[in-house]
Amino acid sequence: MKYSSALASFMLLILLISTSEATLSCSDVIKDLKPCISYLVSGSGKPPAACCSGAKALASSAITSEDKKAACNCIKSSAKSISLNSQLAQALPGNCGISLSISISPNADCSNFG
């Protein structure tokens, strides 16, 4: 009985460690920021609540430098296909009341997260 309990605890520990080291996927980043697209292209004033919720989710999930670099590269490549209002993009974190160390720009420097 003790052996199976110890084995179960060990397997749970392995599962927790492997999931905590997982990097953020580009699809997660896009899902979080998708509600911001229309605002970042032609919006004004305060961003929609869904946009800020997504930006907050991204900020809380991009913790490691690998996650931040992956998110930055994803945003950078996605932003190239959209005509973003650069002022709105730069102001988005502040307008949502968060600190986001990842720039929302097609010209972002993603090398400073390594």
N, CA, C and O of each residue as an XYZ file, in Angstrom:
456
protein
N       0.814     -1.197      0.000
C       0.000      0.000      0.000
C       0.856      1.259      0.000
O       0.565      2.201     -0.736
N       1.903      1.289      0.810
C       2.759      2.459      0.874
C       3.445      2.707     -0.462
O       3.662      3.853     -0.857
N       3.785      1.615     -1.159
C       4.461      1.729     -2.449
C       3.560      2.419     -3.481
O       4.015      3.304     -4.204
N       2.306      2.023     -3.549
C       1.399      2.618     -4.530
C       1.099      4.084     -4.196
O       0.927      4.902     -5.099
N       1.038      4.412     -2.914
C       0.819      5.798     -2.505
C       2.026      6.671     -2.866
O       1.874      7.793     -3.350
N       3.216      6.139     -2.625
C       4.429      6.880     -2.972
C       4.550      7.044     -4.478
O       4.952      8.102     -4.962
N       4.202      5.998     -5.220
C       4.257      6.062     -6.676
C       3.260      7.089     -7.206
O       3.581      7.852     -8.118
N       2.066      7.112     -6.646
C       1.058      8.079     -7.073
C       1.516      9.505     -6.783
O       1.318     10.403     -7.602
N       2.132      9.715     -5.613
C       2.644     11.044     -5.270
C       3.758     11.465     -6.218
O       3.822     12.620     -6.637
N       4.628     10.531     -6.552
C       5.729     10.810     -7.468
C       5.199     11.169     -8.862
O       5.684     12.113     -9.485
N       4.220     10.429     -9.344
C       3.643     10.696    -10.669
C       2.969     12.069    -10.692
O       3.071     12.795    -11.681
N       2.288     12.422     -9.615
C       1.655     13.732     -9.526
C       2.698     14.833     -9.557
O       2.506     15.854    -10.217
N       3.806     14.633     -8.846
C       4.892     15.609     -8.840
C       5.468     15.782    -10.242
O       5.698     16.909    -10.679
N       5.703     14.685    -10.948
C       6.221     14.745    -12.320
C       5.243     15.516    -13.218
O       5.660     16.342    -14.030
N       3.964     15.246    -13.070
C       2.946     15.930    -13.875
C       2.962     17.424    -13.593
O       2.892     18.220    -14.530
N       3.052     17.823    -12.344
C       3.072     19.244    -11.989
C       4.321     19.928    -12.509
O       4.251     21.059    -12.991
N       5.460     19.265    -12.421
C       6.701     19.855    -12.904
C       6.657     20.023    -14.408
O       7.056     21.067    -14.923
N       6.182     19.019    -15.119
C       6.175     19.108    -16.583
C       5.198     20.161    -17.075
O       5.467     20.802    -18.090
N       4.078     20.365    -16.400
C       3.144     21.383    -16.858
C       3.621     22.782    -16.500
O       3.311     23.735    -17.215
N       4.371     22.928    -15.406
C       4.830     24.263    -15.028
C       5.944     24.749    -15.949
O       6.178     25.955    -16.034
N       6.638     23.846    -16.640
C       7.702     24.234    -17.541
C       7.219     24.416    -18.975
O       8.002     24.796    -19.846
N       5.970     24.157    -19.224
C       5.427     24.274    -20.576
C       5.480     25.728    -21.023
O       5.211     26.640    -20.241
N       5.827     25.933    -22.277
C       5.868     27.294    -22.792
C       4.503     27.694    -23.327
O       3.669     26.852    -23.661
N       4.309     28.952    -23.395
C       3.071     29.535    -23.882
C       2.991     29.340    -25.389
O       3.951     29.635    -26.101
N       1.886     28.857    -25.873
C       1.754     28.640    -27.315
C       1.211     29.896    -28.001
O       0.545     30.726    -27.382
N       1.513     30.008    -29.275
C       1.037     31.161    -30.040
C      -0.497     31.175    -30.091
O      -1.107     32.244    -30.073
N      -1.106     30.013    -30.154
C      -2.570     29.980    -30.184
C      -3.163     30.530    -28.886
O      -4.233     31.139    -28.904
N      -2.475     30.319    -27.757
C      -2.941     30.892    -26.486
C      -2.841     32.418    -26.512
O      -3.746     33.117    -26.055
N      -1.735     32.921    -27.051
C      -1.528     34.369    -27.139
C      -2.599     34.997    -28.022
O      -3.197     36.011    -27.660
N      -2.838     34.392    -29.176
C      -3.842     34.907    -30.112
C      -5.226     34.869    -29.482
O      -6.007     35.810    -29.624
N      -5.526     33.778    -28.787
C      -6.829     33.656    -28.132
C      -7.011     34.774    -27.103
O      -8.093     35.352    -26.993
N      -5.948     35.073    -26.352
C      -6.041     36.114    -25.322
C      -6.219     37.509    -25.922
O      -6.976     38.323    -25.394
N      -5.523     37.781    -27.021
C      -5.549     39.138    -27.584
C      -6.564     39.338    -28.714
O      -6.730     40.460    -29.192
N      -7.236     38.286    -29.143
C      -8.213     38.410    -30.237
C      -9.289     39.469    -29.959
O      -9.657     40.202    -30.878
N      -9.804     39.576    -28.733
C     -10.809     40.618    -28.470
C     -10.270     42.041    -28.611
O     -11.045     42.997    -28.585
N      -8.956     42.194    -28.760
C      -8.348     43.524    -28.856
C      -8.168     43.995    -30.299
O      -7.894     45.172    -30.530
N      -8.317     43.101    -31.265
C      -7.946     43.436    -32.640
C      -8.703     44.641    -33.180
O      -8.073     45.579    -33.669
N     -10.019     44.650    -33.110
C     -10.766     45.778    -33.682
C     -10.421     47.081    -32.962
O     -10.345     48.138    -33.588
N     -10.212     47.005    -31.649
C      -9.819     48.193    -30.896
C      -8.448     48.688    -31.342
O      -8.256     49.890    -31.524
N      -7.500     47.785    -31.518
C      -6.138     48.171    -31.886
C      -6.033     48.671    -33.320
O      -5.076     49.367    -33.662
N      -7.000     48.329    -34.161
C      -6.992     48.792    -35.546
C      -7.699     50.136    -35.673
O      -7.180     51.057    -36.304
N      -8.876     50.250    -35.078
C      -9.654     51.474    -35.294
C     -10.395     51.954    -34.053
O     -11.388     52.672    -34.166
N      -9.937     51.578    -32.901
C     -10.628     51.956    -31.671
C     -10.263     53.337    -31.184
O      -9.443     54.037    -31.778
N     -10.885     53.705    -30.100
C     -10.573     54.963    -29.428
C     -11.042     54.833    -27.988
O     -11.869     53.983    -27.659
N     -10.505     55.680    -27.151
C     -10.894     55.640    -25.746
C     -10.378     54.417    -25.034
O      -9.286     53.922    -25.316
N     -11.181     53.938    -24.105
C     -10.792     52.778    -23.291
C     -11.058     51.478    -24.048
O     -12.075     51.349    -24.730
N     -10.137     50.509    -23.927
C     -10.345     49.220    -24.600
C     -11.562     48.483    -24.039
O     -11.938     48.705    -22.888
N     -12.179     47.611    -24.836
C     -13.314     46.823    -24.337
C     -12.879     45.923    -23.173
O     -11.709     45.553    -23.068
N     -13.820     45.582    -22.316
C     -13.528     44.746    -21.146
C     -12.949     43.395    -21.553
O     -12.041     42.892    -20.892
N     -13.459     42.802    -22.626
C     -12.958     41.495    -23.073
C     -11.500     41.590    -23.504
O     -10.726     40.654    -23.298
N     -11.127     42.708    -24.096
C      -9.744     42.933    -24.504
C      -8.844     43.002    -23.273
O      -7.798     42.355    -23.231
N      -9.240     43.767    -22.295
C      -8.434     43.892    -21.070
C      -8.351     42.562    -20.327
O      -7.311     42.234    -19.756
N      -9.432     41.803    -20.330
C      -9.398     40.485    -19.692
C      -8.385     39.586    -20.377
O      -7.640     38.866    -19.712
N      -8.352     39.623    -21.710
C      -7.392     38.822    -22.461
C      -5.964     39.271    -22.224
O      -5.066     38.441    -22.079
N      -5.744     40.581    -22.183
C      -4.410     41.115    -21.931
C      -3.941     40.744    -20.524
O      -2.766     40.441    -20.319
N      -4.860     40.767    -19.558
C      -4.524     40.369    -18.192
C      -4.182     38.883    -18.131
O      -3.255     38.476    -17.430
N      -4.943     38.077    -18.876
C      -4.661     36.638    -18.908
C      -3.284     36.380    -19.507
O      -2.537     35.535    -19.013
N      -2.950     37.103    -20.566
C      -1.629     36.958    -21.178
C      -0.535     37.378    -20.205
O       0.477     36.691    -20.069
N      -0.735     38.495    -19.536
C       0.267     38.984    -18.579
C       0.499     37.978    -17.455
O       1.632     37.802    -17.008
N      -0.553     37.324    -16.999
C      -0.387     36.372    -15.898
C       0.151     35.028    -16.366
O       0.701     34.278    -15.559
N       0.008     34.704    -17.655
C       0.508     33.408    -18.120
C       1.914     33.495    -18.709
O       2.602     32.478    -18.795
N       2.349     34.670    -19.111
C       3.703     34.839    -19.654
C       4.648     35.183    -18.514
O       4.973     36.350    -18.290
N       5.083     34.163    -17.800
C       5.892     34.380    -16.604
C       7.377     34.175    -16.868
O       8.197     35.023    -16.517
N       7.720     33.058    -17.480
C       9.134     32.768    -17.717
C       9.649     33.567    -18.910
O       8.866     34.056    -19.724
N      10.957     33.694    -19.006
C      11.524     34.422    -20.143
C      11.214     33.700    -21.447
O      11.051     34.343    -22.484
N      11.128     32.357    -21.408
C      10.778     31.598    -22.613
C       9.352     31.913    -23.047
O       9.086     32.078    -24.238
N       8.428     31.998    -22.078
C       7.041     32.333    -22.390
C       6.933     33.741    -22.969
O       6.202     33.969    -23.933
N       7.665     34.683    -22.374
C       7.617     36.070    -22.846
C       8.187     36.181    -24.257
O       7.651     36.908    -25.094
N       9.261     35.466    -24.512
C       9.866     35.492    -25.841
C       8.921     34.873    -26.875
O       8.768     35.404    -27.975
N       8.293     33.758    -26.523
C       7.339     33.104    -27.423
C       6.142     34.015    -27.691
O       5.695     34.133    -28.832
N       5.624     34.657    -26.648
C       4.485     35.562    -26.814
C       4.877     36.759    -27.669
O       4.113     37.180    -28.538
N       6.057     37.306    -27.429
C       6.544     38.451    -28.197
C       6.661     38.097    -29.677
O       6.198     38.847    -30.537
N       7.279     36.956    -29.970
C       7.431     36.541    -31.370
C       6.084     36.294    -32.035
O       5.904     36.613    -33.211
N       5.150     35.737    -31.301
C       3.813     35.495    -31.835
C       3.108     36.817    -32.144
O       2.533     36.988    -33.219
N       3.158     37.745    -31.194
C       2.524     39.052    -31.386
C       3.187     39.782    -32.550
O       2.506     40.387    -33.379
N       4.499     39.723    -32.609
C       5.248     40.406    -33.666
C       4.841     39.892    -35.048
O       4.579     40.683    -35.954
N       4.790     38.578    -35.206
C       4.431     38.028    -36.516
C       2.963     38.273    -36.847
O       2.628     38.526    -38.004
N       2.092     38.201    -35.861
C       0.664     38.453    -36.100
C       0.396     39.920    -36.401
O      -0.462     40.239    -37.225
N       1.123     40.812    -35.740
C       0.907     42.252    -35.921
C       1.312     42.713    -37.314
O       0.824     43.738    -37.789
N       2.193     41.974    -37.972
C       2.619     42.353    -39.322
C       1.487     42.245    -40.335
O       1.497     42.934    -41.355
N       0.517     41.389    -40.060
C      -0.586     41.206    -41.007
C      -1.785     42.100    -40.696
O      -2.789     42.060    -41.407
N      -1.687     42.901    -39.644
C      -2.784     43.784    -39.228
C      -2.260     45.212    -39.177
O      -1.144     45.443    -38.711
N      -3.041     46.164    -39.647
C      -2.637     47.574    -39.573
C      -3.019     48.132    -38.207
O      -4.074     48.747    -38.043
N      -2.146     47.908    -37.234
C      -2.422     48.362    -35.879
C      -2.157     49.849    -35.724
O      -1.257     50.398    -36.361
N      -2.935     50.491    -34.885
C      -2.665     51.851    -34.470
C      -1.591     51.740    -33.392
O      -1.867     51.290    -32.280
N      -0.370     52.149    -33.720
C       0.756     51.934    -32.802
C       0.572     52.644    -31.459
O       1.026     52.144    -30.430
N      -0.086     53.798    -31.460
C      -0.315     54.501    -30.190
C      -1.256     53.706    -29.285
O      -1.031     53.597    -28.080
N      -2.310     53.155    -29.881
C      -3.245     52.344    -29.091
C      -2.559     51.076    -28.586
O      -2.778     50.659    -27.448
N      -1.731     50.466    -29.432
C      -1.030     49.232    -29.049
C      -0.073     49.484    -27.895
O      -0.010     48.692    -26.955
N       0.672     50.581    -27.960
C       1.610     50.905    -26.889
C       0.883     51.262    -25.594
O       1.381     50.981    -24.505
N      -0.281     51.874    -25.708
C      -1.029     52.323    -24.531
C      -1.928     51.239    -23.941
O      -2.472     51.411    -22.850
N      -2.088     50.118    -24.660
C      -3.028     49.085    -24.215
C      -2.787     48.608    -22.785
O      -3.736     48.595    -22.001
N      -1.572     48.215    -22.402
C      -1.400     47.755    -21.013
C      -1.821     48.800    -19.978
O      -2.535     48.485    -19.027
N      -1.379     50.034    -20.168
C      -1.750     51.089    -19.228
C      -3.248     51.351    -19.215
O      -3.834     51.569    -18.154
N      -3.876     51.331    -20.399
C      -5.319     51.558    -20.486
C      -6.115     50.420    -19.849
O      -7.267     50.605    -19.457
N      -5.490     49.232    -19.747
C      -6.152     48.097    -19.096
C      -5.730     47.964    -17.629
O      -6.211     47.079    -16.922
N      -4.835     48.842    -17.176
C      -4.413     48.818    -15.782
C      -3.492     47.656    -15.440
O      -3.507     47.153    -14.317
N      -2.686     47.230    -16.418
C      -1.759     46.123    -16.169
C      -0.353     46.509    -16.618
O      -0.154     47.500    -17.321
N       0.593     45.717    -16.204
C       1.960     45.860    -16.663
C       2.248     44.671    -17.568
O       2.226     43.526    -17.118
N       2.516     44.936    -18.825
C       2.798     43.886    -19.801
C       4.169     44.167    -20.382
O       4.363     45.156    -21.089
N       5.107     43.306    -20.086
C       6.482     43.543    -20.536
C       6.687     43.193    -22.001
O       7.793     43.329    -22.523
N       5.637     42.749    -22.661
C       5.712     42.359    -24.069
C       5.115     43.481    -24.910
O       3.990     43.919    -24.669
N       5.874     43.938    -25.892
C       5.408     45.002    -26.764
C       4.438     44.446    -27.808
O       4.667     43.375    -28.370
N       3.366     45.174    -28.060
C       2.402     44.790    -29.090
C       2.735     45.618    -30.319
O       2.224     46.722    -30.508
N       3.609     45.054    -31.152
C       4.120     45.792    -32.293
C       4.754     44.844    -33.307
O       5.334     43.825    -32.930
N       4.644     45.179    -34.594
C       5.333     44.363    -35.597
C       6.847     44.579    -35.572
O       7.587     43.831    -36.211
N       7.309     45.584    -34.847
C       8.733     45.904    -34.760
C       9.315     45.600    -33.385
O      10.377     46.114    -33.036
N       8.635     44.777    -32.607
C       9.074     44.471    -31.248
C      10.432     43.776    -31.254
O      10.728     42.979    -32.143
N      11.246     44.085    -30.259
C      12.528     43.405    -30.068
C      12.289     42.276    -29.065
O      12.156     42.518    -27.866
N      12.238     41.062    -29.560
C      11.937     39.916    -28.706
C      13.190     39.262    -28.136
O      13.098     38.244    -27.450
N      14.343     39.827    -28.410
C      15.596     39.219    -27.955
C      15.919     39.535    -26.502
O      16.775     38.877    -25.912
N      15.262     40.515    -25.914
C      15.608     40.924    -24.551
C      14.948     40.085    -23.468
O      15.000     40.452    -22.294
N      14.332     38.971    -23.833
C      13.723     38.086    -22.838
C      14.575     36.859    -22.574
O      14.214     36.033    -21.735
N      15.696     36.717    -23.270
C      16.529     35.516    -23.132
C      17.416     35.607    -21.977
O      18.185     34.683    -21.713
